[in-house]
Amino acid sequence: MKDPRWFYFLAIISAVLASLFIGLILKIRSDRRKNSAELDIAQKHMSNYLAKIDNLMLTLSNIHEFSLNAAGMTSKEELAQFVINSACNLFNSGTGSVMLLNPSSNMLEIVASKNLSSEVVSTTKLKIGEGIAGKAAETRKPIFVEDITTDPRFFRASNVRYNTKSFVCVPMETKGRVLGVLNLSPLNVKTKFDDKSLRFISILADQAAVAFENITLYDNLQKFYLELVEALAKTIDAKDSYTYDHADRSRRLARQTCMEMGLPESIIKHIEYATLVHDIGKIAIDNHILSKPGKLTPEERKFIEQHPIIGSQIVEPVTFLSPVAPMVLYHQEWFNGKGYPEGLRGEEIPLGARVVCVIDSYDAMTSDRPYRKAMKHNDAVSELMRASGTQFDPEIVESFLRALEKLNNFSKNE
């Protein structure tokens, strides 16, 4: 018979092992639950982190897209409205404005806004250092206000209600020069600007400043080009006495006609240039032909008909005038195909050339020529209408006559 003590020993060992085994199972289960909870927390943190990364990438992508779109704009007013609309959409803002520094008065003025009355827009003008906007422009640093009702710097219009009390003003600066400021207020009380938002708003403001600077450079360049083209036009006027002031009249008529047609500014500018230089080829024509009082001989007529080709060859090598060259070349083409130099017809003729054709013809009819006196206005208009559809594009004739009426009424009221 076995020793009972050995039996008791085995029983104790078995109980201890069983206890340890059960404890181990319970520990494993507990660890699993703990690890699962920790895993859930880690997953939540990871999800939040990824969401922040997504928001960051989306914001940067939107700012990049904003920069691309802003770069193509040529009007400060159009750009300013695009800036404030983009900023309000990107940063969940309900009210905002873009203020630019007026170089004449050296004051900040609202040029675009969202949810501000026209009265507020027209009357809000701040000196550098005055109010929050003026202070941001002066210090060249963003200013965040938690409660505009208690901040004495805030310029508060009496008839404007703000949904929130917080407000941010960011300077738009480029090349060490402040161009203006961007003002934003959150959409509601639940929306708040944090440091990250402020950094992104500053990035957008910097991009906007570059776009505004580019527009200023573009405007200055266009002014230089226009002055150069006007100088060329005066050269033509000096060569052909009947066209004295012809270029300037043509330019005004061209702009108004294009506006009646709803053409974009970029095309209007080129057609303006074309009306100023379309006769530049006459520089190569002898004066005795240009000033001949009688009928031209067939040979002299051939010389005259060379001036669009010569003019096109003169302007085409000039980079900023190259888009104008086809308008100069084809401004003597007829809508029915009976013009020169190539006998183009209808929409084969460039739009700008068709506009110049109508304007040039009216101005020629109402100017004294070596071989006849100027027509009266009504007679010239009748002639345009008679030749509409043959020599002239009918739609352009209609637009031109509307433009002519507006300019004549304006001249009478001056």
Backbone hydrogen bonds, N-H to C=O, Kabsch-Sander energy under -0.5 kcal/mol:
donor,donor_aa,acceptor,acceptor_aa,energy
6,W,3,D,-1.1
7,F,3,D,-1.1
8,Y,4,P,-2.5
9,F,5,R,-2.4
10,L,6,W,-2.6
11,A,7,F,-2.4
12,I,8,Y,-2.6
13,I,9,F,-2.8
14,S,10,L,-2.7
15,A,11,A,-2.5
16,V,12,I,-2.9
17,L,13,I,-3.0
18,A,14,S,-2.8
19,S,15,A,-2.7
20,L,16,V,-3.1
21,F,17,L,-2.8
22,I,18,A,-2.9
23,G,19,S,-2.9
24,L,20,L,-2.7
25,I,21,F,-2.5
26,L,22,I,-2.8
27,K,23,G,-2.6
28,I,24,L,-2.8
29,R,25,I,-2.7
30,S,26,L,-2.7
31,D,27,K,-3.3
32,R,28,I,-2.6
33,R,29,R,-2.5
34,K,30,S,-2.9
35,N,31,D,-3.7
36,S,32,R,-2.8
37,A,33,R,-2.4
38,E,34,K,-2.9
39,L,35,N,-2.9
40,D,36,S,-2.6
41,I,37,A,-2.4
42,A,38,E,-2.8
43,Q,39,L,-2.9
44,K,40,D,-2.4
45,H,41,I,-2.6
46,M,42,A,-2.7
47,S,43,Q,-2.7
48,N,44,K,-2.7
49,Y,45,H,-2.6
50,L,46,M,-3.0
51,A,47,S,-2.5
52,K,48,N,-2.3
53,I,49,Y,-2.4
54,D,50,L,-2.8
55,N,51,A,-2.7
56,L,52,K,-2.6
57,M,53,I,-2.9
58,L,54,D,-2.8
59,T,55,N,-2.7
60,L,56,L,-2.7
61,S,57,M,-2.6
62,N,58,L,-2.7
63,I,59,T,-2.6
64,H,60,L,-2.4
65,E,61,S,-2.6
66,F,62,N,-2.7
67,S,63,I,-2.4
68,L,64,H,-2.1
69,N,65,E,-2.5
70,A,66,F,-2.9
71,A,67,S,-1.8
72,G,68,L,-0.6
72,G,69,N,-0.9
73,M,70,A,-1.5
79,L,75,S,-2.6
80,A,76,K,-2.7
81,Q,77,E,-2.0
82,F,78,E,-2.0
83,V,79,L,-2.5
84,I,80,A,-2.3
85,N,81,Q,-2.2
86,S,82,F,-2.3
87,A,83,V,-2.6
88,C,84,I,-2.3
89,N,85,N,-2.0
90,L,86,S,-2.8
91,F,87,A,-2.3
92,N,89,N,-0.6
93,S,88,C,-2.2
94,G,185,S,-1.4
95,T,185,S,-1.2
96,G,114,K,-1.5
97,S,183,N,-1.9
98,V,112,A,-2.8
99,M,97,S,-0.5
99,M,181,V,-2.5
100,L,109,E,-2.4
101,L,179,L,-3.1
102,N,100,L,-0.6
102,N,107,M,-2.9
106,N,102,N,-2.9
107,M,102,N,-0.6
108,L,126,L,-3.5
109,E,100,L,-2.4
110,I,121,V,-0.5
110,I,124,T,-0.8
111,V,98,V,-2.6
112,A,98,V,-1.2
114,K,96,G,-2.5
121,V,117,S,-2.2
122,S,118,S,-2.4
123,T,119,E,-1.9
124,T,120,V,-1.7
125,K,123,T,-0.9
126,L,108,L,-1.9
128,I,106,N,-0.6
129,G,134,G,-1.4
130,E,127,K,-2.2
132,I,153,R,-0.8
134,G,130,E,-1.5
135,K,131,G,-2.0
136,A,132,I,-2.6
137,A,133,A,-2.2
138,E,134,G,-1.8
139,T,135,K,-2.9
140,R,136,A,-1.7
141,K,136,A,-0.7
143,I,169,C,-2.7
145,V,167,F,-3.1
148,I,165,K,-2.3
150,T,147,D,-1.1
151,D,147,D,-0.6
154,F,151,D,-1.4
156,R,154,F,-1.0
157,A,155,F,-0.6
160,V,157,A,-1.4
167,F,145,V,-2.2
168,V,184,L,-2.5
169,C,143,I,-2.4
170,V,182,L,-2.6
172,M,180,G,-3.2
173,E,171,P,-0.7
174,T,177,R,-2.5
177,R,174,T,-1.6
179,L,172,M,-3.0
179,L,177,R,-0.5
180,G,172,M,-1.2
181,V,99,M,-2.5
182,L,170,V,-2.9
183,N,97,S,-2.9
183,N,181,V,-0.5
184,L,168,V,-2.5
185,S,95,T,-2.4
187,L,92,N,-2.1
191,T,188,N,-1.0
198,L,194,D,-2.4
199,R,195,D,-2.1
200,F,196,K,-2.2
201,I,197,S,-2.9
202,S,198,L,-2.0
203,I,199,R,-1.9
204,L,200,F,-2.6
205,A,201,I,-2.5
206,D,202,S,-2.2
207,Q,203,I,-2.2
208,A,204,L,-2.5
209,A,205,A,-2.3
210,V,206,D,-1.9
211,A,207,Q,-2.0
212,F,208,A,-2.6
213,E,209,A,-2.4
214,N,210,V,-2.3
215,I,211,A,-2.0
216,T,212,F,-2.0
217,L,213,E,-2.3
218,Y,214,N,-2.6
219,D,215,I,-2.9
220,N,216,T,-2.4
221,L,217,L,-2.3
222,Q,218,Y,-2.8
223,K,219,D,-2.3
224,F,220,N,-2.1
225,Y,221,L,-2.6
226,L,222,Q,-2.8
227,E,223,K,-2.3
228,L,224,F,-2.1
229,V,225,Y,-2.8
230,E,226,L,-2.8
231,A,227,E,-1.8
232,L,228,L,-1.9
233,A,229,V,-2.6
234,K,230,E,-2.2
235,T,231,A,-1.4
236,I,232,L,-1.6
237,D,233,A,-2.4
238,A,234,K,-2.2
239,K,235,T,-1.4
240,D,236,I,-2.4
241,S,239,K,-0.6
243,T,240,D,-1.7
244,Y,241,S,-1.5
246,H,243,T,-2.8
247,A,243,T,-0.7
249,R,245,D,-2.0
250,S,246,H,-2.5
251,R,247,A,-2.3
252,R,248,D,-1.9
253,L,249,R,-2.4
254,A,250,S,-2.7
255,R,251,R,-2.3
256,Q,252,R,-2.1
257,T,253,L,-2.5
258,C,254,A,-2.6
259,M,255,R,-2.1
260,E,256,Q,-2.1
261,M,257,T,-1.5
262,G,258,C,-0.5
262,G,259,M,-0.9
263,L,258,C,-2.2
268,I,264,P,-2.3
269,K,265,E,-2.7
270,H,266,S,-1.3
271,I,267,I,-2.4
272,E,268,I,-2.6
273,Y,269,K,-2.2
274,A,270,H,-2.4
275,T,271,I,-2.3
276,L,272,E,-1.4
277,V,273,Y,-1.9
278,H,274,A,-1.5
280,I,277,V,-2.2
282,K,279,D,-2.2
283,I,280,I,-1.7
284,A,281,G,-1.6
285,I,282,K,-1.5
289,I,286,D,-0.9
290,L,286,D,-1.8
291,S,287,N,-2.8
292,K,289,I,-0.9
301,R,297,T,-2.7
302,K,298,P,-1.7
303,F,299,E,-1.7
304,I,300,E,-2.3
305,E,301,R,-2.4
306,Q,303,F,-1.3
307,H,304,I,-1.8
310,I,306,Q,-2.5
311,G,307,H,-2.6
312,S,308,P,-2.2
313,Q,309,I,-2.1
314,I,310,I,-1.6
315,V,311,G,-2.1
316,E,312,S,-2.2
318,V,315,V,-1.2
319,T,317,P,-0.7
321,L,318,V,-1.3
322,S,318,V,-1.1
322,S,319,T,-0.9
324,V,321,L,-1.7
325,A,321,L,-0.9
325,A,322,S,-0.8
327,M,324,V,-0.6
328,V,324,V,-2.0
329,L,325,A,-2.7
330,Y,326,P,-2.1
331,H,328,V,-0.7
333,E,330,Y,-1.7
335,F,391,Q,-1.1
336,N,390,T,-2.2
337,G,334,W,-1.7
340,Y,332,Q,-1.2
346,G,335,F,-2.0
348,E,345,R,-2.1
349,I,346,G,-1.5
354,R,350,P,-1.9
355,V,351,L,-2.1
356,V,352,G,-2.6
357,C,353,A,-2.2
358,V,354,R,-1.5
359,I,355,V,-2.2
360,D,356,V,-3.2
361,S,357,C,-2.0
362,Y,358,V,-2.3
363,D,359,I,-2.4
364,A,360,D,-2.3
365,M,361,S,-2.5
366,T,362,Y,-1.9
367,S,364,A,-1.2
369,R,372,R,-2.7
372,R,369,R,-1.0
375,M,365,M,-3.3
380,A,376,K,-2.3
381,V,377,H,-2.4
382,S,378,N,-2.2
383,E,379,D,-2.1
384,L,380,A,-2.1
385,M,381,V,-2.3
386,R,382,S,-2.3
387,A,383,E,-2.2
388,S,385,M,-0.7
389,G,392,F,-3.1
390,T,387,A,-1.6
391,Q,387,A,-1.4
392,F,387,A,-2.1
397,V,393,D,-2.1
398,E,394,P,-2.1
399,S,395,E,-2.1
400,F,396,I,-2.8
401,L,397,V,-2.5
402,R,398,E,-1.8
403,A,399,S,-2.3
404,L,400,F,-2.9
405,E,401,L,-2.1
406,K,402,R,-2.1
407,L,403,A,-2.5
408,N,404,L,-2.4
409,N,405,E,-2.3
410,F,406,K,-2.2
411,S,407,L,-2.3
412,K,408,N,-2.0
413,N,409,N,-1.6
414,E,410,F,-0.7
414,E,411,S,-0.6
